[in-house]
Amino acid sequence: MLYSGVHFDRFCMEFIKLGEKLKYIVQIEIDPDIGVEFEENPAGIQEFIGKWQALNPIGMYFSLTRRAATVVVDVPSEDSMFEAIHHTWLVTRSYPEIWPVTDLEGFGSLMHRLKMTT
């Protein structure tokens, strides 16, 4: 593993400082204890989806075998997602997992700038 914990956070901050664009993958799991309640509220589901659509996601994927969704967004920082994250926490009763990601070109550029490759 390249980085973990605090080292990974520092790695991401360096990436942003270098002007590289990050995308975020957001994995949303709907708590099994409230799954039926969530599904019985179509207006609530539409509002939940609308909060993420407001960020103009690159993609939204809904699992066909479990109560889960994956959203890919291109925003300046996690702060830009605050409203959608908070709303998700309220309706799913769990905090979504968020991973900053980049494409291969951006990753290679970062590794070179950090002098981790030649």
Order of alpha helices (4+ residues) and beta strands (2+ residues): alpha-beta-alpha-alpha-beta-beta-alpha-beta-alpha
